[in-house]
Amino acid sequence: MHYRPDVDGLRAVAVLSVIFYHAGIVVFSGGFIGVDVFFVLSGYLITSLMLKDMSAGRFSLLHFYERRARRILPALIVVALVCLPFAWVLMVPAQFVDFSQSLVAVATFSSNILFLLESGYFEGSAELKPLLHTWSLAVEEQFYLLFPLLLMALWRFGRSRVVQVLITILLLSLAWSEWGWRHLPDANFYLLPSRAWELLAGSLCAFVLQGGPARARNLPAAAGLGMILLAVFLYDTSTPVPSLYMLLPVGGTCLVILFAGPGTWVAALLSTRALVGIGLISYSAYLWHQPLFVFARLQLWLPPTPAAMLGLSAVSLVLGWISWRYVEQPFRRAGPLLAARPQVFTASALTSALILAVGLVGHFANGFPNRLPAGYEIRQERLAELRAVRHADIRSGVCNFNRKGPHRTLEDFLGHWDCAPEEQGARAPRLIVVGDSHAADISSALTLNGIDHIQITSSACPLLLDKAGLPPNCAAVRTLLDKHLRADDWVILANQFQRDEATQSYIRNVMQEWAPRSAKTLLLAPRFEFPRFENAFLMQGPERLHNLPPETTVWQDFTEAVATLDVPKTMRVIDTVSLLCSDLAHCTAVKDGQLMYVDSHHFSGQAARQVGAGLAQHLQAEGW
């Protein structure tokens, strides 16, 4: 197989997309598809090497796994171990337990399964998991545990039969992913059966080229690169992944592989020195970026501003180069450190066992709570009590679906939902609260102020009814809403707006979608959030919260966007922050000694009462 600098350039495009997406750079709203590009490239490169060896009759399964161990393990183990002291200093026990469990998963290449089990609504923020990104490595290693065996078993039947079987598996996997995002979105995202088609797409490219150079065709190569970039800049968190939508970046990657031959301008662009250099260090850079971002968000000294996150993106590339130069390269080739295959397997087993042991100790030690300052346990109990009260107030599992409470499954929740006031004696028009867990907070705010309403809320659901990739719980709740909503009802909309949703186009679409559906609509602006709330409170107490700056970017973007829009006559936009803080410049997570939040973005009962009182005044002013 000939070295292709353009493939390294494409790796650079993929890793930069992922890094900038995780850094919160809005324009890279679909940067997560960089992982899908990596899967295709991996399938192509690994299969090309396997085909070369199989055609020459020298393929060895032991040699294949030795090469994988040399390629994957050294940098991964170094990053995992470097994370340990930072996790010890910055993480509260519950977070440290999660981190310890992820160490166990890394050592056993089962990260995707662990994070699937932890997935769901508010089962821990993805932004606070240093090793979350290792789920993709687990998917790859699970694939390469099976794929060589499949290829060896089919090889004697001839090339055409192998290709037929691989195409069949690809189509089945693609169909499964399309079914999966609608019915099992979490499993669909993390597990191999839904991702195998992306790796197989790259494998089939290897069969097409069979060790030869790519065809030189400018048009399809340019179309392929354009398809990838379209996905990077147009897709967002609402896009179902994986699904037929991923045909755009996956198909684009295949076109670049097949047609970006020598002499094409795409190959020339991707072969530039800068892109090739980043592509060479892409694996290590990918490993470093997530821990850097997570620990930046956990530390309490400097706010993780967009500028800071952009700077850390550059640091991840620097660390990636250091790791590539001094960790990856020395171990990828036989040398004095690991000259023979038995040494490689022994070292891999011992270091994996070390990571596994450290993770198990952290798990069974409950995150070492004794390392925290005095008073931690009292603050932890206080926070747990406030959260329990909130779950009761928002009618968790009864009126708000979040996989918690008495009715955890969607079917059970829908079967027991009874969150509308009695028809007899109920006033007309009725008030309906719609949205995600932030809307559930608003529902509790109304209840605590004695305002009857219908609650139709479900965690992590968008406000746009026609957003692609609507999870099953959101689609079911929308059906519930259609059943109960009448033309003369009033609707309150509340949601945790994502950065790519606090835009003029998105908010305009929300207004156009909802204004005609009811007599009057109250759209609540996003609230201030405190990403480091839990760590600040548990580590240093409520006094630290007075000096903890909120994250206001989404609120600012939303406010500026609304100011440029023509709000429909039947709609009102209410600033949620003004209901909570009389002085926006000094809005904190604690007020008069009372916690106003129970985590980074959910209201405590104290805050809900205050917000509800303000909403009551707005309702009265509107003629409710």
C-alpha positions as CSV (number, residue, x, y, z in Angstrom):
1,M,0.0,0.0,0.0
2,H,1.4,3.3,-1.0
3,Y,1.5,6.2,1.5
4,R,-1.2,8.8,0.8
5,P,-0.5,12.2,2.3
6,D,-4.1,13.2,1.4
7,V,-5.4,10.6,3.8
8,D,-3.4,12.2,6.6
9,G,-4.8,15.6,5.5
10,L,-8.3,14.2,5.7
11,R,-7.5,12.9,9.2
12,A,-6.6,16.5,10.0
13,V,-10.0,17.7,8.8
14,A,-11.7,15.0,10.9
15,V,-9.8,15.7,14.2
16,L,-10.0,19.5,13.9
17,S,-13.8,19.2,13.4
18,V,-14.1,17.1,16.5
19,I,-11.9,19.3,18.6
20,F,-13.6,22.5,17.6
21,Y,-17.0,21.0,18.1
22,H,-16.1,20.0,21.6
23,A,-14.6,23.4,22.2
24,G,-18.0,24.9,21.6
25,I,-17.1,26.8,18.4
26,V,-20.6,27.3,17.0
27,V,-19.8,27.2,13.3
28,F,-18.6,23.6,13.8
29,S,-22.0,22.5,14.9
30,G,-21.7,19.1,13.1
31,G,-18.0,18.6,13.9
32,F,-18.9,15.3,15.7
33,I,-19.0,13.7,12.2
34,G,-15.2,13.7,12.3
35,V,-15.5,10.5,14.2
36,D,-17.5,9.0,11.4
37,V,-14.8,10.1,9.0
38,F,-12.2,8.4,11.2
39,F,-14.2,5.2,11.1
40,V,-14.2,5.2,7.3
41,L,-10.5,6.0,7.1
42,S,-9.7,3.3,9.6
43,G,-11.7,0.7,7.7
44,Y,-9.9,1.7,4.5
45,L,-6.3,1.7,5.9
46,I,-6.5,-1.4,8.0
47,T,-8.3,-3.4,5.3
48,S,-5.7,-2.3,2.7
49,L,-2.9,-3.7,4.9
50,M,-4.8,-6.9,5.5
51,L,-5.5,-7.4,1.8
52,K,-1.8,-6.8,1.0
53,D,-0.8,-9.5,3.5
54,M,-3.6,-11.9,2.6
55,S,-2.9,-11.6,-1.2
56,A,0.8,-12.5,-0.4
57,G,-0.2,-15.4,1.8
58,R,1.5,-13.9,4.9
59,F,-1.4,-12.6,7.0
60,S,-0.9,-13.4,10.7
61,L,-3.6,-12.8,13.3
62,L,-1.0,-12.4,16.0
63,H,0.9,-9.9,13.9
64,F,-2.3,-8.0,13.3
65,Y,-3.1,-7.7,17.0
66,E,0.5,-6.8,17.8
67,R,0.3,-3.9,15.3
68,R,-2.9,-2.8,16.8
69,A,-1.4,-2.9,20.3
70,R,1.6,-0.9,19.2
71,R,-0.7,1.7,17.5
72,I,-3.4,2.1,20.1
73,L,-2.2,1.3,23.6
74,P,0.9,3.4,24.4
75,A,-0.7,6.9,23.9
76,L,-4.0,5.8,25.4
77,I,-2.4,4.5,28.6
78,V,-0.3,7.6,29.0
79,V,-3.3,9.9,28.6
80,A,-5.3,7.8,31.1
81,L,-2.5,7.9,33.7
82,V,-1.9,11.7,33.2
83,C,-5.7,12.2,33.9
84,L,-5.5,10.6,37.2
85,P,-3.8,13.4,39.3
86,F,-6.1,16.0,37.8
87,A,-9.2,13.9,38.5
88,W,-7.9,13.5,42.1
89,V,-7.6,17.2,42.7
90,L,-10.6,18.5,40.7
91,M,-13.3,15.9,40.9
92,V,-15.9,15.3,43.6
93,P,-16.4,11.7,44.7
94,A,-19.3,10.9,42.4
95,Q,-17.3,12.3,39.4
96,F,-14.2,10.4,40.5
97,V,-16.2,7.1,40.7
98,D,-17.4,7.7,37.1
99,F,-13.8,8.4,36.1
100,S,-12.6,5.2,37.8
101,Q,-15.3,3.2,36.0
102,S,-14.1,4.7,32.7
103,L,-10.6,3.6,33.5
104,V,-11.9,0.0,33.8
105,A,-13.7,0.4,30.5
106,V,-10.6,1.8,28.8
107,A,-8.6,-1.2,30.0
108,T,-11.1,-3.6,28.6
109,F,-12.1,-1.6,25.5
110,S,-15.7,-1.4,26.6
111,S,-16.0,2.3,27.0
112,N,-18.9,2.4,24.5
113,I,-20.9,0.0,26.7
114,L,-20.1,1.9,29.9
115,F,-21.2,5.2,28.5
116,L,-24.3,3.6,27.0
117,L,-25.2,2.4,30.5
118,E,-24.5,5.9,31.9
119,S,-26.4,7.6,29.1
120,G,-29.8,9.0,29.4
121,Y,-31.1,12.2,30.8
122,F,-28.9,13.8,33.4
123,E,-27.0,10.7,34.2
124,G,-23.8,12.8,34.3
125,S,-22.7,15.6,31.9
126,A,-20.7,14.5,28.9
127,E,-18.7,17.7,29.3
128,L,-17.4,16.3,32.6
129,K,-16.2,12.9,31.4
130,P,-12.5,13.0,30.6
131,L,-12.4,9.7,28.8
132,L,-15.8,9.9,27.1
133,H,-14.2,10.0,23.7
134,T,-12.7,6.6,24.1
135,W,-16.0,5.1,23.2
136,S,-15.0,5.3,19.5
137,L,-11.8,3.4,20.2
138,A,-13.8,0.7,21.8
139,V,-16.1,0.4,18.8
140,E,-13.0,0.1,16.5
141,E,-11.3,-2.5,18.6
142,Q,-14.5,-4.6,18.9
143,F,-14.8,-4.4,15.1
144,Y,-11.2,-5.4,14.6
145,L,-11.7,-8.3,17.0
146,L,-14.2,-9.8,14.6
147,F,-13.4,-8.4,11.2
148,P,-10.1,-10.3,10.6
149,L,-11.7,-13.5,11.6
150,L,-14.5,-12.9,9.1
151,L,-12.1,-12.0,6.4
152,M,-10.0,-15.1,7.0
153,A,-13.1,-17.4,7.0
154,L,-14.3,-15.9,3.7
155,W,-11.0,-15.5,1.9
156,R,-11.0,-19.0,0.4
157,F,-14.3,-18.3,-1.4
158,G,-12.8,-15.6,-3.5
159,R,-12.7,-11.8,-3.6
160,S,-16.2,-11.4,-5.2
161,R,-17.9,-13.5,-2.5
162,V,-16.1,-11.5,0.3
163,V,-17.3,-8.3,-1.2
164,Q,-20.8,-9.6,-1.5
165,V,-20.9,-10.6,2.2
166,L,-19.4,-7.3,3.3
167,I,-21.9,-5.3,1.3
168,T,-24.7,-7.3,2.8
169,I,-23.5,-6.7,6.3
170,L,-23.0,-3.0,5.5
171,L,-26.6,-2.7,4.3
172,L,-27.9,-4.5,7.4
173,S,-25.9,-2.3,9.7
174,L,-27.1,0.8,7.9
175,A,-30.7,-0.3,8.1
176,W,-30.2,-1.1,11.8
177,S,-28.8,2.4,12.5
178,E,-31.8,4.0,10.7
179,W,-34.2,1.9,12.8
180,G,-32.0,2.4,15.9
181,W,-32.0,6.2,16.1
182,R,-35.8,6.1,16.1
183,H,-36.2,3.4,18.8
184,L,-33.0,2.9,20.7
185,P,-31.0,6.2,20.2
186,D,-28.5,5.7,22.9
187,A,-27.6,2.1,21.9
188,N,-27.6,3.2,18.3
189,F,-25.0,5.9,19.0
190,Y,-22.6,3.8,21.1
191,L,-22.7,0.2,19.9
192,L,-20.9,-1.6,17.0
193,P,-23.9,-3.0,15.1
194,S,-25.0,0.6,14.2
195,R,-21.5,1.8,13.4
196,A,-20.1,-1.2,11.5
197,W,-21.3,0.1,8.2
198,E,-19.1,3.1,8.4
199,L,-16.0,1.0,8.9
200,L,-17.1,-1.4,6.2
201,A,-17.5,1.5,3.8
202,G,-13.8,2.2,4.2
203,S,-13.1,-1.6,3.9
204,L,-14.9,-1.7,0.5
205,C,-12.9,1.2,-0.7
206,A,-9.8,-0.8,0.0
207,F,-11.2,-3.7,-2.1
208,V,-12.0,-1.3,-5.0
209,L,-8.4,0.2,-5.0
210,Q,-6.7,-3.1,-3.9
211,G,-3.5,-1.5,-3.0
212,G,-3.3,0.8,-6.0
213,P,-3.4,4.5,-6.2
214,A,-6.7,6.5,-6.1
215,R,-8.2,7.5,-9.4
216,A,-7.6,11.1,-10.3
217,R,-11.0,12.6,-10.8
218,N,-11.4,16.2,-9.7
219,L,-15.2,16.4,-9.7
220,P,-16.0,13.4,-7.5
221,A,-13.1,14.2,-5.2
222,A,-14.2,17.8,-4.7
223,A,-17.8,16.6,-4.2
224,G,-16.6,14.2,-1.5
225,L,-14.7,16.9,0.4
226,G,-17.7,19.3,0.0
227,M,-20.0,16.6,1.4
228,I,-17.8,16.3,4.5
229,L,-17.7,20.0,5.1
230,L,-21.4,20.4,4.5
231,A,-22.0,17.9,7.3
232,V,-19.5,19.7,9.6
233,F,-21.1,23.1,9.2
234,L,-24.8,22.2,8.6
235,Y,-25.4,19.3,11.0
236,D,-26.1,19.9,14.7
237,T,-27.1,18.1,17.8
238,S,-30.5,17.3,16.4
239,T,-29.1,15.2,13.6
240,P,-29.6,11.5,14.2
241,V,-26.2,9.7,14.5
242,P,-25.6,7.2,13.0
243,S,-28.4,7.1,10.4
244,L,-29.0,7.8,6.7
245,Y,-27.9,11.3,7.4
246,M,-24.3,10.0,7.9
247,L,-24.3,8.9,4.2
248,L,-23.2,12.5,3.5
249,P,-19.9,12.5,5.4
250,V,-19.3,8.7,5.0
251,G,-20.0,8.9,1.3
252,G,-17.9,12.0,1.0
253,T,-15.0,10.3,2.7
254,C,-15.3,7.3,0.3
255,L,-15.3,9.7,-2.7
256,V,-12.1,11.4,-1.5
257,I,-10.4,8.0,-0.9
258,L,-11.4,6.7,-4.3
259,F,-10.9,9.8,-6.5
260,A,-8.4,12.2,-4.8
261,G,-5.6,10.8,-6.9
262,P,-2.3,12.5,-7.7
263,G,-2.8,15.7,-9.7
264,T,-6.3,16.5,-8.3
265,W,-6.7,19.8,-6.4
266,V,-8.3,18.0,-3.5
267,A,-5.2,15.8,-3.1
268,A,-3.0,18.9,-3.4
269,L,-5.0,20.7,-0.7
270,L,-5.1,17.8,1.7
271,S,-1.4,17.1,1.1
272,T,-0.3,20.5,2.3
273,R,2.3,20.3,5.0
274,A,0.2,21.7,7.8
275,L,-2.7,19.3,7.2
276,V,-0.5,16.3,6.8
277,G,1.3,17.3,10.0
278,I,-1.9,17.5,12.0
279,G,-3.1,14.3,10.4
280,L,0.0,12.4,11.6
281,I,-0.7,13.5,15.2
282,S,-4.4,13.2,14.9
283,Y,-4.8,10.1,17.1
284,S,-2.8,11.6,20.0
285,A,-4.5,15.0,19.6
286,Y,-7.9,13.3,19.7
287,L,-6.9,11.6,22.9
288,W,-5.7,14.8,24.6
289,H,-8.5,17.2,23.7
290,Q,-11.3,15.8,25.8
291,P,-9.4,15.6,29.1
292,L,-8.1,19.1,28.5
293,F,-11.6,20.5,28.0
294,V,-13.1,18.6,30.9
295,F,-10.5,19.6,33.5
296,A,-10.7,23.2,32.2
297,R,-14.4,23.1,33.0
298,L,-13.9,21.5,36.4
299,Q,-11.2,23.9,37.8
300,L,-12.5,26.9,39.7
301,W,-9.8,29.5,39.1
302,L,-10.3,30.7,35.6
303,P,-13.6,30.6,33.6
304,P,-13.5,28.3,30.5
305,T,-14.3,31.1,28.1
306,P,-14.6,30.5,24.3
307,A,-11.2,32.1,23.9
308,A,-9.8,29.7,26.6
309,M,-11.3,26.7,24.9
310,L,-9.8,27.8,21.5
311,G,-6.4,28.1,23.2
312,L,-6.8,24.6,24.7
313,S,-7.6,23.3,21.2
314,A,-4.1,24.5,20.2
315,V,-2.6,22.9,23.3
316,S,-4.2,19.6,22.4
317,L,-2.3,19.8,19.1
318,V,0.9,20.5,20.9
319,L,0.4,17.7,23.3
320,G,-0.6,15.5,20.4
321,W,2.8,16.2,18.7
322,I,4.7,15.5,21.9
323,S,2.7,12.2,22.4
324,W,3.2,11.2,18.8
325,R,6.9,12.0,18.8
326,Y,7.9,10.5,22.1
327,V,5.2,7.9,22.8
328,E,3.6,6.7,19.6
329,Q,6.6,6.6,17.3
330,P,9.0,4.7,19.7
331,F,6.5,2.0,20.3
332,R,5.0,1.6,16.8
333,R,8.2,0.0,15.4
334,A,10.2,-2.9,16.9
335,G,13.1,-1.4,18.9
336,P,15.0,-1.8,22.1
337,L,11.8,-1.0,24.2
338,L,9.5,-3.7,22.8
339,A,11.6,-5.7,20.3
340,A,9.6,-8.9,20.2
341,R,5.9,-9.8,20.0
342,P,5.8,-11.5,23.4
343,Q,7.2,-8.3,25.0
344,V,4.4,-6.3,23.3
345,F,1.6,-8.6,24.5
346,T,3.2,-8.8,28.0
347,A,3.6,-5.1,28.3
348,S,0.0,-4.5,27.0
349,A,-1.4,-7.0,29.5
350,L,0.5,-5.5,32.4
351,T,-0.3,-1.8,31.7
352,S,-3.9,-2.7,31.0
353,A,-4.0,-4.5,34.3
354,L,-2.6,-1.5,36.0
355,I,-5.3,0.8,34.6
356,L,-7.9,-1.8,35.5
357,A,-6.7,-2.0,39.0
358,V,-6.5,1.8,39.5
359,G,-10.1,2.0,38.2
360,L,-11.4,-0.7,40.4
361,V,-9.8,0.8,43.5
362,G,-11.3,4.2,42.7
363,H,-14.7,2.6,42.2
364,F,-14.8,0.5,45.4
365,A,-13.3,3.4,47.4
366,N,-16.4,5.5,46.4
367,G,-14.2,8.2,44.9
368,F,-12.1,8.7,48.0
369,P,-14.4,11.2,49.8
370,N,-11.8,11.7,52.6
371,R,-9.6,13.7,50.2
372,L,-12.2,16.5,50.2
373,P,-12.3,19.5,52.6
374,A,-14.2,19.3,55.8
375,G,-17.9,19.7,55.5
376,Y,-18.2,18.0,52.2
377,E,-20.5,15.3,53.4
378,I,-22.9,17.8,54.9
379,R,-23.0,19.8,51.7
380,Q,-23.5,16.6,49.7
381,E,-26.5,15.7,51.9
382,R,-27.9,19.2,51.5
383,L,-27.6,19.0,47.7
384,A,-29.2,15.5,47.7
385,E,-32.2,16.8,49.7
386,L,-32.7,19.8,47.4
387,R,-32.6,17.5,44.3
388,A,-35.1,15.1,45.9
389,V,-37.4,18.0,46.6
390,R,-37.0,19.2,43.0
391,H,-37.8,15.8,41.6
392,A,-41.0,15.7,43.6
393,D,-41.9,19.3,42.6
394,I,-41.4,18.7,38.8
395,R,-43.4,15.4,39.2
396,S,-40.4,13.4,37.9
397,G,-41.5,10.2,36.2
398,V,-45.1,11.1,36.5
399,C,-45.6,14.3,34.5
400,N,-42.0,14.8,33.3
401,F,-40.3,11.9,31.6
402,N,-36.6,11.6,32.4
403,R,-36.2,7.8,33.1
404,K,-36.5,8.5,36.8
405,G,-39.3,8.3,39.4
406,P,-42.0,5.6,39.6
407,H,-42.5,5.2,35.9
408,R,-39.1,4.9,34.3
409,T,-40.0,3.4,30.9
410,L,-41.7,5.5,28.2
411,E,-44.6,3.1,27.9
412,D,-45.2,3.1,31.6
413,F,-44.9,6.9,31.8
414,L,-47.4,7.4,29.0
415,G,-49.8,4.8,30.5
416,H,-49.8,6.7,33.9
417,W,-49.7,10.3,32.6
418,D,-52.5,12.3,34.2
419,C,-51.2,15.8,34.5
420,A,-54.2,17.9,33.4
421,P,-56.6,19.6,35.8
422,E,-60.1,18.1,36.1
423,E,-62.3,19.2,33.2
424,Q,-65.1,20.0,35.5
425,G,-64.5,23.5,36.9
426,A,-61.4,24.0,34.9
427,R,-61.0,27.5,33.6
428,A,-60.8,28.2,29.9
429,P,-58.5,28.9,28.3
430,R,-56.1,26.4,29.9
431,L,-52.4,26.9,30.5
432,I,-50.0,24.2,29.1
433,V,-46.3,24.0,29.9
434,V,-44.2,22.4,27.1
435,G,-40.5,21.7,26.8
436,D,-37.7,19.8,28.5
437,S,-36.5,19.7,32.1
438,H,-36.3,23.5,32.2
439,A,-40.0,23.5,31.4
440,A,-40.5,21.0,34.2
441,D,-38.9,23.6,36.5
442,I,-41.4,26.2,35.2
443,S,-44.2,23.7,35.9
444,S,-43.1,23.3,39.5
445,A,-42.8,27.1,39.7
446,L,-46.5,27.5,38.7
447,T,-47.6,24.7,41.0
448,L,-45.8,26.3,44.0
449,N,-47.7,29.5,43.3
450,G,-51.1,27.8,43.0
451,I,-51.5,28.2,39.2
452,D,-53.3,25.3,37.6
453,H,-51.8,24.1,34.3
454,I,-51.2,21.0,32.1
455,Q,-47.6,19.8,32.2
456,I,-46.3,18.0,29.1
457,T,-42.5,17.9,29.5
458,S,-39.8,15.5,28.7
459,S,-36.0,15.8,29.3
460,A,-33.8,16.7,26.3
461,C,-36.6,17.5,23.9
462,P,-36.3,20.4,21.4
463,L,-38.9,23.0,20.9
464,L,-39.1,22.5,17.1
465,L,-41.6,19.8,16.4
466,D,-40.1,19.0,13.0
467,K,-36.5,18.7,14.1
468,A,-34.8,15.7,12.5
469,G,-33.8,12.9,14.8
470,L,-36.5,13.5,17.4
471,P,-36.0,10.8,20.1
472,P,-38.8,8.4,20.8
473,N,-39.8,10.0,24.1
474,C,-40.0,13.4,22.4
475,A,-42.1,12.1,19.6
476,A,-44.4,10.4,22.1
477,V,-44.8,13.6,24.2
478,R,-45.5,15.6,21.0
479,T,-48.4,13.1,20.3
480,L,-49.6,13.7,23.9
481,L,-49.5,17.4,23.3
482,D,-51.5,17.2,20.0
483,K,-54.1,15.2,21.9
484,H,-54.6,17.9,24.6
485,L,-53.8,21.2,23.0
486,R,-56.8,23.3,22.0
487,A,-56.8,26.5,19.9
488,D,-57.9,28.7,22.8
489,D,-55.2,27.4,25.2
490,W,-52.2,29.3,26.3
491,V,-48.8,27.7,26.0
492,I,-45.6,28.4,28.0
493,L,-42.4,27.2,26.2
494,A,-39.2,26.7,28.1
495,N,-36.1,24.8,27.1
496,Q,-32.4,24.6,27.7
497,F,-31.3,26.2,24.4
498,Q,-28.2,24.8,22.9
499,R,-25.6,27.2,21.4
500,D,-26.7,26.3,17.9
501,E,-30.4,27.0,18.8
502,A,-29.9,30.5,20.3
503,T,-29.8,31.9,16.7
504,Q,-32.1,34.1,14.8
505,S,-33.2,31.4,12.3
506,Y,-33.9,28.8,15.0
507,I,-35.9,31.2,17.2
508,R,-37.8,32.5,14.2
509,N,-38.8,28.9,13.3
510,V,-39.9,28.3,16.9
511,M,-42.1,31.4,16.7
512,Q,-43.6,30.4,13.4
513,E,-44.2,26.9,14.6
514,W,-45.9,27.7,17.9
515,A,-47.7,31.1,17.4
516,P,-50.5,29.6,15.3
517,R,-51.0,26.6,17.6
518,S,-52.6,28.4,20.6
519,A,-54.4,31.6,21.6
520,K,-51.2,33.0,23.3
521,T,-47.7,31.7,23.7
522,L,-45.1,32.7,26.3
523,L,-41.6,31.9,25.2
524,L,-39.1,31.9,28.1
525,A,-35.6,33.0,27.3
526,P,-32.8,30.6,28.5
527,R,-31.6,31.0,32.0
528,F,-28.0,31.6,33.2
529,E,-26.1,28.4,33.8
530,F,-23.3,27.6,36.3
531,P,-21.2,24.8,34.8
532,R,-19.0,24.5,37.8
533,F,-21.8,24.8,40.4
534,E,-21.5,21.4,41.9
535,N,-17.7,21.4,42.3
536,A,-17.6,24.9,43.7
537,F,-20.3,24.1,46.3
538,L,-19.1,20.7,47.3
539,M,-15.4,21.7,47.4
540,Q,-15.6,25.1,49.0
541,G,-19.1,25.7,50.2
542,P,-21.9,28.3,49.4
543,E,-19.5,31.2,50.0
544,R,-17.7,30.2,46.8
545,L,-20.9,30.5,44.8
546,H,-21.1,34.2,45.4
547,N,-18.0,34.6,43.2
548,L,-18.9,32.0,40.7
549,P,-19.6,33.7,37.4
550,P,-22.5,32.3,35.3
551,E,-22.2,31.2,31.7
552,T,-24.2,33.8,29.8
553,T,-23.3,33.2,26.2
554,V,-26.5,31.4,25.2
555,W,-28.6,33.9,27.0
556,Q,-26.8,36.8,25.3
557,D,-27.1,35.1,21.9
558,F,-30.8,34.5,22.4
559,T,-31.5,38.1,23.6
560,E,-29.6,39.6,20.7
561,A,-31.4,37.3,18.2
562,V,-34.9,38.1,19.6
563,A,-34.2,41.9,19.3
564,T,-33.9,41.5,15.6
565,L,-37.1,39.5,15.1
566,D,-40.7,40.5,14.6
567,V,-42.4,38.7,17.4
568,P,-45.9,37.5,16.5
569,K,-48.8,39.4,18.1
570,T,-49.9,36.3,20.0
571,M,-46.5,35.6,21.4
572,R,-44.5,37.2,24.3
573,V,-40.9,36.6,25.1
574,I,-40.1,36.7,28.8
575,D,-36.6,37.0,30.2
576,T,-36.2,34.1,32.7
577,V,-33.1,35.7,34.2
578,S,-35.0,38.9,35.2
579,L,-37.5,36.8,37.1
580,L,-34.6,35.4,39.2
581,C,-32.2,38.3,39.5
582,S,-33.0,42.0,39.9
583,D,-29.4,42.9,39.2
584,L,-28.2,40.9,36.1
585,A,-24.6,41.9,36.8
586,H,-24.6,40.2,40.1
587,C,-26.8,37.1,39.4
588,T,-25.4,34.2,41.5
589,A,-26.4,30.6,42.3
590,V,-27.0,31.5,45.9
591,K,-29.2,34.2,47.3
592,D,-29.8,35.1,51.0
593,G,-28.0,31.9,52.0
594,Q,-30.3,29.8,49.9
595,L,-29.2,27.8,46.9
596,M,-31.0,28.8,43.7
597,Y,-29.8,25.8,41.7
598,V,-29.4,22.1,42.4
599,D,-26.9,21.6,39.7
600,S,-25.5,23.6,36.8
601,H,-28.8,24.6,35.3
602,H,-31.8,23.3,37.2
603,F,-33.7,25.5,39.7
604,S,-34.1,24.7,43.4
605,G,-37.5,25.0,45.1
606,Q,-36.5,28.5,46.3
607,A,-35.8,29.7,42.8
608,A,-38.9,28.0,41.4
609,R,-41.1,29.9,43.9
610,Q,-39.5,33.2,42.9
611,V,-39.8,32.6,39.2
612,G,-43.4,31.4,39.6
613,A,-44.3,34.6,41.4
614,G,-42.9,36.6,38.5
615,L,-44.6,34.5,35.9
616,A,-47.9,35.0,37.7
617,Q,-47.5,38.8,37.3
618,H,-46.8,38.4,33.6
619,L,-49.9,36.1,33.2
620,Q,-52.0,38.7,34.9
621,A,-50.7,41.5,32.8
622,E,-51.5,39.5,29.7
623,G,-55.1,39.0,30.8
624,W,-54.9,35.5,32.2
